């Protein structure tokens, strides 16, 4: 069965919020003490924060659905990574999450392609991604897509401090 992809709207905030918390927990939850994970999930995937993101005209979110049930999503917007070279107008791939039971069928790549196309729709621009320092698979994928490591920062998950890499793909020169 083919999964469908659609643009999320503000009315999807509950779905995006709960799916974000579920996929993050599924993938990374084992790395953190329960209190740190709970604190982070409440902050990062809170309903108001999710609504604000979905209402932002400079951002977009897509839901991957299996028979009407959300099983993954991608989120993009203005870059807010802590790097001195970030300029207004730069774009950021913020999240690509797919539930474990739906991984491995190319749907993550489909979300990534959709997200990058949206980021580039208004012409070439510098694109950014923050990725966990130990997520080697994602780093290899992004490198194949032209992203290179240009920095690092600390990403707090509750009291736990993760090392994140900042990746950038410069806009191509004008033709």
Secondary structure, DSSP 8 states (H G I E B T S, - for coil): ---EEEE--GGGHHHHHHHHHHHHHHHHGGGS-HHHHHHHHHHHT-HHHHHHHHH-TT-EEEEEEETTEEEEEEEEEE---S-TT--TT-EEEEEEEE-GGGTTSSHHHHHHHHHHHHHTTTS---EEEEEETT-HHHHHHHHHTT-EEEEEEEEEETTEEEEEEEEEE------
